[in-house]
Amino acid sequence: MPQKDPCQKQACEIQKCLQANNYMESKCQAVIQELSKCCARYPKGRSLVCSGLEKEEENLTLKSGSK
C-alpha cells in the first residue's frame, strides 16, 4: 500500500479555498503558506503535491532573475 502524501490535506485546503473565492489566489495566501510550510518539513520528492509547488517556485525565481 503506498504511503499517504504528508501534505495532501494542505493541497486539498488550497483547492477548497480557490473554489470558494472564484480562483483568486490572493484570497488564499494563508492556506498556500501552510502548504509551503508542510513541504519545507519533508525532503524533496517525499510529497507529490510539493513537487508542483517546487516547480512553481523555480519558475518564479527564473522570471525574477531575468529582469
OpenMM code with the backbone's topology and positions (N, CA, C; nanometers):
from openmm import Vec3, app, unit

residues = "MET PRO GLN LYS ASP PRO CYS GLN LYS GLN ALA CYS GLU ILE GLN LYS CYS LEU GLN ALA ASN ASN TYR MET GLU SER LYS CYS GLN ALA VAL ILE GLN GLU LEU SER LYS CYS CYS ALA ARG TYR PRO LYS GLY ARG SER LEU VAL CYS SER GLY LEU GLU LYS GLU GLU GLU ASN LEU THR LEU LYS SER GLY SER LYS".split()
positions = [
    Vec3(0.0837, -0.1183, 0.0000),
    Vec3(0.0000, 0.0000, 0.0000),
    Vec3(0.0887, 0.1253, 0.0000),
    Vec3(0.0658, 0.2194, -0.0917),
    Vec3(0.1501, 0.3396, -0.0966),
    Vec3(0.1287, 0.4286, 0.0262),
    Vec3(0.2354, 0.4996, 0.0626),
    Vec3(0.2242, 0.5897, 0.1772),
    Vec3(0.1384, 0.7097, 0.1399),
    Vec3(0.0662, 0.7608, 0.2384),
    Vec3(-0.0161, 0.8789, 0.2178),
    Vec3(0.0751, 1.0016, 0.2030),
    Vec3(0.0404, 1.0878, 0.1113),
    Vec3(0.1174, 1.2106, 0.0915),
    Vec3(0.1038, 1.2976, 0.2168),
    Vec3(0.2150, 1.3374, 0.2792),
    Vec3(0.2073, 1.4115, 0.4055),
    Vec3(0.1470, 1.5516, 0.3927),
    Vec3(0.1431, 1.6064, 0.2730),
    Vec3(0.0907, 1.7423, 0.2544),
    Vec3(-0.0395, 1.7442, 0.1738),
    Vec3(-0.1008, 1.6294, 0.1574),
    Vec3(-0.2258, 1.6193, 0.0812),
    Vec3(-0.3361, 1.7059, 0.1417),
    Vec3(-0.3458, 1.7073, 0.2740),
    Vec3(-0.4509, 1.7844, 0.3414),
    Vec3(-0.4403, 1.9330, 0.3047),
    Vec3(-0.3186, 1.9869, 0.3072),
    Vec3(-0.2997, 2.1278, 0.2753),
    Vec3(-0.3336, 2.1561, 0.1285),
    Vec3(-0.2987, 2.0641, 0.0404),
    Vec3(-0.3295, 2.0808, -0.1018),
    Vec3(-0.4808, 2.0835, -0.1237),
    Vec3(-0.5526, 1.9988, -0.0520),
    Vec3(-0.6989, 1.9970, -0.0617),
    Vec3(-0.7585, 2.1272, -0.0087),
    Vec3(-0.7002, 2.1791, 0.0990),
    Vec3(-0.7481, 2.3059, 0.1550),
    Vec3(-0.7309, 2.4203, 0.0546),
    Vec3(-0.6215, 2.4181, -0.0210),
    Vec3(-0.5999, 2.5206, -0.1238),
    Vec3(-0.7087, 2.5108, -0.2300),
    Vec3(-0.7384, 2.3905, -0.2742),
    Vec3(-0.8427, 2.3724, -0.3757),
    Vec3(-0.9780, 2.4228, -0.3260),
    Vec3(-1.0116, 2.3911, -0.2008),
    Vec3(-1.1381, 2.4376, -0.1437),
    Vec3(-1.1416, 2.5896, -0.1386),
    Vec3(-1.0313, 2.6489, -0.0944),
    Vec3(-1.0237, 2.7946, -0.0832),
    Vec3(-1.0380, 2.8605, -0.2202),
    Vec3(-0.9655, 2.8085, -0.3175),
    Vec3(-0.9719, 2.8667, -0.4516),
    Vec3(-1.1131, 2.8580, -0.5093),
    Vec3(-1.1777, 2.7439, -0.4930),
    Vec3(-1.3145, 2.7281, -0.5424),
    Vec3(-1.4092, 2.8246, -0.4732),
    Vec3(-1.3936, 2.8418, -0.3432),
    Vec3(-1.4814, 2.9294, -0.2661),
    Vec3(-1.4585, 3.0776, -0.2978),
    Vec3(-1.3395, 3.1104, -0.3500),
    Vec3(-1.3043, 3.2508, -0.3755),
    Vec3(-1.2847, 3.2807, -0.5235),
    Vec3(-1.3558, 3.2065, -0.6089),
    Vec3(-1.3526, 3.2309, -0.7529),
    Vec3(-1.2103, 3.2292, -0.8090),
    Vec3(-1.1278, 3.1393, -0.7554),
    Vec3(-0.9904, 3.1163, -0.8016),
    Vec3(-0.9006, 3.2401, -0.7914),
    Vec3(-0.9252, 3.3216, -0.6907),
    Vec3(-0.8393, 3.4378, -0.6653),
    Vec3(-0.7331, 3.3960, -0.5643),
    Vec3(-0.6097, 3.3730, -0.6137),
    Vec3(-0.5010, 3.3262, -0.5275),
    Vec3(-0.4753, 3.4209, -0.4108),
    Vec3(-0.4940, 3.5495, -0.4325),
    Vec3(-0.4652, 3.6478, -0.3277),
    Vec3(-0.5490, 3.6233, -0.2020),
    Vec3(-0.6664, 3.5642, -0.2174),
    Vec3(-0.7523, 3.5374, -0.1020),
    Vec3(-0.7157, 3.4070, -0.0316),
    Vec3(-0.6225, 3.3320, -0.0876),
    Vec3(-0.5858, 3.2020, -0.0308),
    Vec3(-0.4395, 3.1953, 0.0116),
    Vec3(-0.3776, 3.3087, 0.0311),
    Vec3(-0.2357, 3.3099, 0.0653),
    Vec3(-0.2050, 3.2348, 0.1943),
    Vec3(-0.2946, 3.2403, 0.2916),
    Vec3(-0.2701, 3.1726, 0.4194),
    Vec3(-0.2622, 3.0214, 0.4002),
    Vec3(-0.3537, 2.9637, 0.3215),
    Vec3(-0.3502, 2.8184, 0.3014),
    Vec3(-0.2355, 2.7779, 0.2094),
    Vec3(-0.1996, 2.8646, 0.1160),
    Vec3(-0.0841, 2.8376, 0.0294),
    Vec3(0.0427, 2.8360, 0.1145),
    Vec3(0.0514, 2.9278, 0.2088),
    Vec3(0.1663, 2.9341, 0.3000),
    Vec3(0.1746, 2.8081, 0.3859),
    Vec3(0.0599, 2.7560, 0.4276),
    Vec3(0.0582, 2.6325, 0.5073),
    Vec3(0.1140, 2.5159, 0.4264),
    Vec3(0.0794, 2.5077, 0.2986),
    Vec3(0.1347, 2.4024, 0.2134),
    Vec3(0.2856, 2.4195, 0.2012),
    Vec3(0.3293, 2.5418, 0.1834),
    Vec3(0.4722, 2.5697, 0.1719),
    Vec3(0.5467, 2.5258, 0.2980),
    Vec3(0.4884, 2.5532, 0.4152),
    Vec3(0.5497, 2.5128, 0.5417),
    Vec3(0.5554, 2.3605, 0.5519),
    Vec3(0.4481, 2.2940, 0.5103),
    Vec3(0.4450, 2.1484, 0.5140),
    Vec3(0.5543, 2.0923, 0.4236),
    Vec3(0.5652, 2.1456, 0.3039),
    Vec3(0.6655, 2.0970, 0.2085),
    Vec3(0.8075, 2.1158, 0.2612),
    Vec3(0.8293, 2.2233, 0.3352),
    Vec3(0.9621, 2.2511, 0.3899),
    Vec3(1.0030, 2.1474, 0.4946),
    Vec3(0.9058, 2.0784, 0.5532),
    Vec3(0.9348, 1.9794, 0.6571),
    Vec3(0.9790, 1.8446, 0.6011),
    Vec3(0.9621, 1.8229, 0.4724),
    Vec3(0.9920, 1.6918, 0.4138),
    Vec3(1.0987, 1.7040, 0.3053),
    Vec3(1.1785, 1.5992, 0.2881),
    Vec3(1.2812, 1.6036, 0.1830),
    Vec3(1.2173, 1.6090, 0.0443),
    Vec3(1.2897, 1.6699, -0.0487),
    Vec3(1.2407, 1.6821, -0.1856),
    Vec3(1.2065, 1.5431, -0.2402),
    Vec3(1.0911, 1.5319, -0.3042),
    Vec3(1.0493, 1.4050, -0.3601),
    Vec3(0.9617, 1.3220, -0.2673),
    Vec3(0.9512, 1.3602, -0.1412),
    Vec3(0.8706, 1.2834, -0.0450),
    Vec3(0.7217, 1.3058, -0.0679),
    Vec3(0.6843, 1.4274, -0.1090),
    Vec3(0.5441, 1.4618, -0.1289),
    Vec3(0.5193, 1.4959, -0.2753),
    Vec3(0.4247, 1.4259, -0.3356),
    Vec3(0.3920, 1.4519, -0.4749),
    Vec3(0.3312, 1.5911, -0.4924),
    Vec3(0.2458, 1.6339, -0.4002),
    Vec3(0.1853, 1.7660, -0.4130),
    Vec3(0.2900, 1.8768, -0.4009),
    Vec3(0.3968, 1.8521, -0.3278),
    Vec3(0.5021, 1.9526, -0.3132),
    Vec3(0.5845, 1.9675, -0.4404),
    Vec3(0.5902, 1.8645, -0.5225),
    Vec3(0.6680, 1.8755, -0.6461),
    Vec3(0.6100, 1.9847, -0.7360),
    Vec3(0.4791, 2.0015, -0.7367),
    Vec3(0.4169, 2.1089, -0.8139),
    Vec3(0.4511, 2.2453, -0.7568),
    Vec3(0.4545, 2.2561, -0.6259),
    Vec3(0.4895, 2.3815, -0.5602),
    Vec3(0.6354, 2.4167, -0.5872),
    Vec3(0.7231, 2.3171, -0.5841),
    Vec3(0.8653, 2.3402, -0.6112),
    Vec3(0.8854, 2.3914, -0.7532),
    Vec3(0.8137, 2.3347, -0.8501),
    Vec3(0.8260, 2.3794, -0.9889),
    Vec3(0.7779, 2.5237, -1.0033),
    Vec3(0.6691, 2.5581, -0.9347),
    Vec3(0.6158, 2.6942, -0.9390),
    Vec3(0.7175, 2.7931, -0.8816),
    Vec3(0.7812, 2.7570, -0.7701),
    Vec3(0.8807, 2.8446, -0.7088),
    Vec3(1.0023, 2.8611, -0.8001),
    Vec3(1.0431, 2.7536, -0.8700),
    Vec3(1.1549, 2.7618, -0.9634),
    Vec3(1.1206, 2.8572, -1.0774),
    Vec3(0.9996, 2.8496, -1.1299),
    Vec3(0.9564, 2.9373, -1.2382),
    Vec3(0.9576, 3.0837, -1.1937),
    Vec3(0.9111, 3.1106, -1.0727),
    Vec3(0.9111, 3.2470, -1.0218),
    Vec3(1.0530, 3.2995, -1.0059),
    Vec3(1.1439, 3.2146, -0.9602),
    Vec3(1.2836, 3.2534, -0.9443),
    Vec3(1.3454, 3.2857, -1.0800),
    Vec3(1.3186, 3.2029, -1.1791),
    Vec3(1.3731, 3.2258, -1.3128),
    Vec3(1.3194, 3.3554, -1.3723),
    Vec3(1.1895, 3.3809, -1.3560),
    Vec3(1.1292, 3.5025, -1.4107),
    Vec3(1.1859, 3.6278, -1.3440),
    Vec3(1.2005, 3.6270, -1.2116),
    Vec3(1.2510, 3.7440, -1.1419),
    Vec3(1.3984, 3.7682, -1.1692),
    Vec3(1.4728, 3.6629, -1.1995),
    Vec3(1.6149, 3.6772, -1.2290),
    Vec3(1.6427, 3.7281, -1.3690),
    Vec3(1.5441, 3.7191, -1.4584),
    Vec3(1.5673, 3.7598, -1.5981),
    Vec3(1.5378, 3.9075, -1.6223),
    Vec3(1.4916, 3.9791, -1.5199),
    Vec3(1.4587, 4.1211, -1.5368),
    Vec3(1.5831, 4.2074, -1.5385),
] * unit.nanometer
topology = app.Topology()
chain = topology.addChain("A")
for resn in residues:
    res = topology.addResidue(resn, chain)
    for name in ("N", "CA", "C"):
        topology.addAtom(name, app.Element.getBySymbol(name[0]), res)
